[in-house]
Amino acid sequence: MIAVDIGNTCLHFARIREGRVKKIANLATASVTQEAIRNIIKKNSRDVFVVCSVVPGITRFFSGRKNVLIVGKDIKVPIKSFYDKKQVGQDRLVGAYAAKKIFPGARLVLDFGTAITLDIISKKGYYQGGIILPGIGSTLKTFSNCALLPRHIDFSITRKLIPQNTRDSINCGLEEGFAFMINGLVKKYKKKLNIKPKDNIVVTGGEGSFIMPKFNFVYTYEPFLVIKGLWLLSESAG
C-alpha cells in the first residue's frame, strides 16, 4: 500500500511493505496540482492509497478513486477520542493510534510539523486531546516581515553562547526557546498526568531533529509515525 500524509507544508508519499517505509515523493502543498497527483496514482495503479489529510482542497484530488481510502471518510481511526469531533485533525488521531500500537505505554506524542502538537494518550489508550504550538519553520518565516532582518534564514544550530550576528541570534533564539518551551510542557504534563519513566514519549516530524539534542526527557523518535499509522489502518481494514 501507499500512505499519503497531506500536511499544510508538504505531501508525503511512501510505499510500505511489511512495515518497511520507502519514500516515493514529497510535493509542496502550496504548489501541488491535480495532474501531479493523478500521475502518481496512475503510475502506482496496482497499489491501494491510504490518505490522511488536513487540507480539504487537496483531499478532493484523491476523492472518488477506486484504489483510494481517505481516513475519516472511508476509514475511521479506531481510537476513543475526547476531542471535538468536528475539529480534530485526522493526523493527530492517526499519530496517537500508531503510537499506542507501536510503542506500548505511549502517553505523549510530539509532532514537529508546520505546527507543533503535543498530544496526550490516557492510560487506557484513549486520545484525550492536546496542545497546538507554532512550528519552528513557521516561526522562522515571520522574521522575513521585519525590515532590518535578513529576508531568508535557514535554521541551523549555533554553538555560541552569546550570538554576535543576526543570523546566529535568530537561530539561537529558536533552538533555545523551543527546547525550553517543550521541556517545560513535557515536565508539567508528566507531573500532572503521573506519567512514569517507563511510559513512552514519542517524537515525530522532521523539524524536531534540530532541538532533540536539548530535550531533557527520555523519548523515542519515529520519523514515520503517521505513515506507519496509515499502514496499520490499512492492515486492520483488510
C-alpha positions in Angstrom: 0.0 0.0 0.0 1.0 3.6 -0.4 0.5 6.0 2.5 -0.2 9.7 1.8 0.3 12.2 4.6 -1.0 15.6 3.5 0.1 18.4 5.7 0.0 22.2 5.4 3.5 22.4 4.0 4.1 19.1 2.2 2.5 15.9 0.8 4.5 12.8 1.7 4.0 9.6 -0.4 5.5 6.4 0.9 5.2 2.7 0.0 5.0 0.3 2.9 5.7 -3.4 2.8 5.8 -5.5 5.9 6.2 -2.3 8.0 9.2 -1.0 6.0 8.9 2.5 4.6 10.2 3.6 1.3 9.6 7.2 0.2 8.1 7.8 -3.2 7.7 11.5 -3.4 7.4 14.8 -1.5 5.3 17.6 -3.0 4.9 21.1 -1.8 1.3 21.6 -0.7 1.2 25.2 -1.9 2.1 24.3 -5.5 0.8 20.8 -5.9 -1.5 20.2 -8.9 -4.2 17.7 -9.5 -2.3 16.5 -12.6 0.8 15.7 -10.4 -1.3 13.6 -8.0 -3.1 11.9 -10.9 0.3 10.9 -12.4 1.5 9.3 -9.1 -1.8 7.4 -8.7 -1.7 6.2 -12.3 2.0 5.1 -12.0 1.1 3.1 -8.9 -2.4 1.9 -10.0 -1.9 -1.6 -8.5 -1.5 -0.1 -5.0 -4.1 1.0 -2.5 -3.6 4.6 -1.4 -4.5 5.4 2.2 -4.7 9.2 2.6 -4.6 11.3 5.8 -5.2 15.0 5.1 -5.6 18.3 6.9 -6.0 20.2 3.7 -9.5 19.7 2.2 -8.6 21.4 -1.0 -6.0 18.7 -1.7 -8.1 15.9 -0.4 -10.6 16.4 -3.2 -7.9 15.5 -5.7 -8.0 11.9 -4.3 -11.7 11.6 -3.8 -13.8 9.2 -5.9 -10.9 6.9 -7.0 -11.4 3.1 -6.6 -7.9 2.5 -5.1 -8.0 5.4 -2.6 -9.1 5.2 1.0 -9.4 8.5 2.9 -9.1 8.5 6.7 -12.1 10.0 8.4 -14.3 9.1 5.4 -13.6 5.6 4.2 -11.6 4.5 7.2 -12.2 5.5 10.8 -9.3 5.6 13.3 -10.2 3.0 15.9 -9.2 5.1 19.0 -11.7 6.6 21.5 -11.3 10.4 21.4 -12.5 13.1 23.8 -11.6 15.9 21.3 -14.3 17.9 19.4 -15.1 15.5 16.5 -15.7 18.4 14.1 -12.3 20.0 14.9 -9.8 17.1 15.5 -7.2 16.6 12.8 -7.1 13.1 11.4 -3.3 13.2 11.5 -3.4 13.7 15.3 -5.7 10.7 15.7 -3.5 8.5 13.4 -0.4 9.6 15.3 -1.9 8.7 18.6 -3.2 5.4 17.3 0.2 4.5 15.8 2.0 5.5 19.0 -0.1 3.3 21.2 0.1 0.3 18.8 3.8 0.5 18.1 5.0 1.8 21.5 3.2 0.1 24.4 2.6 2.6 27.2 2.8 5.7 25.0 1.4 8.7 26.8 2.6 11.7 24.9 3.1 12.3 21.2 5.2 15.3 20.0 4.8 16.1 16.3 7.1 18.7 14.8 5.4 19.8 11.6 4.0 23.1 10.2 2.6 23.3 13.7 3.9 21.5 16.8 1.4 19.3 18.5 1.7 17.7 21.9 -1.0 15.1 22.2 -2.0 13.1 25.2 -3.0 9.4 25.4 -4.7 8.1 28.5 -3.5 5.0 30.5 -6.3 3.1 28.8 -5.2 4.2 25.3 -7.7 6.9 24.7 -6.9 10.1 22.8 -7.5 12.9 25.3 -6.6 15.9 23.2 -3.5 18.2 23.3 -1.8 21.4 22.6 -1.0 23.2 19.3 2.0 25.5 19.0 3.5 27.4 16.1 6.1 25.3 14.2 9.8 26.1 14.1 9.7 26.7 10.3 6.6 28.8 10.6 8.1 30.9 13.3 11.3 31.4 11.2 9.2 32.7 8.3 7.8 35.5 10.5 11.2 37.2 10.6 11.0 37.9 6.9 8.4 40.6 7.7 11.0 42.6 9.8 12.6 45.4 7.9 16.1 45.2 9.3 16.3 41.4 9.4 17.5 39.1 6.6 14.8 38.0 4.2 15.8 34.4 4.3 17.5 32.4 7.0 18.0 28.6 7.1 17.6 27.2 10.5 20.8 25.8 11.8 22.4 25.0 15.2 24.8 27.6 16.6 27.3 26.7 19.2 27.8 30.3 20.5 26.6 31.1 24.0 26.2 34.7 23.1 25.5 35.2 19.4 27.1 38.2 17.7 25.3 38.4 14.4 21.6 38.4 13.4 21.6 35.0 11.8 23.1 33.3 14.8 20.9 35.4 17.2 17.7 34.1 15.4 18.9 30.5 15.2 19.9 30.5 18.9 16.6 32.0 19.9 14.7 29.3 18.0 16.8 26.5 19.3 16.9 27.6 22.9 13.4 29.0 23.0 11.6 25.9 21.5 13.7 23.5 23.6 12.9 25.4 26.8 9.2 25.5 25.9 9.0 21.8 25.0 11.0 20.7 28.1 8.7 22.8 30.3 5.5 21.4 28.8 6.6 17.8 29.0 7.7 18.3 32.6 4.4 19.8 33.5 2.2 17.1 31.9 4.4 14.2 33.1 3.8 15.5 36.6 0.1 16.4 36.2 -0.7 13.1 34.5 1.5 10.9 36.6 3.5 9.7 33.6 6.1 7.2 34.8 9.7 6.9 33.4 8.7 3.6 31.7 5.8 5.3 29.8 6.8 6.3 26.3 7.1 9.8 24.9 7.0 9.5 21.1 8.6 12.3 18.9 8.0 12.6 15.2 8.3 15.2 12.5 11.4 16.4 10.7 11.8 19.8 12.4 12.2 18.1 15.8 15.7 16.9 14.9 17.0 20.4 15.3 16.2 20.6 19.0 16.0 17.0 20.1 19.6 17.1 21.5 18.4 19.7 24.0 15.5 17.6 25.3 15.9 16.7 29.0 13.5 13.8 29.0 13.6 10.3 27.6 11.8 9.8 24.3 11.5 7.5 21.3 11.9 9.1 17.8 9.8 7.7 15.0 10.0 9.9 11.9 7.3 7.9 10.0 4.7 7.7 12.8 1.7 8.9 10.8 2.9 6.9 7.7 3.1 3.7 9.8 -0.2 4.5 11.4 -1.8 4.6 7.9 -0.3 1.2 7.2 -1.7 -0.2 10.4 -5.1 1.2 9.5 -4.9 -0.5 6.1 -4.0 -3.8 7.7 -6.9 -3.6 10.1 -9.3 -2.7 7.3 -8.2 -5.9 5.4 
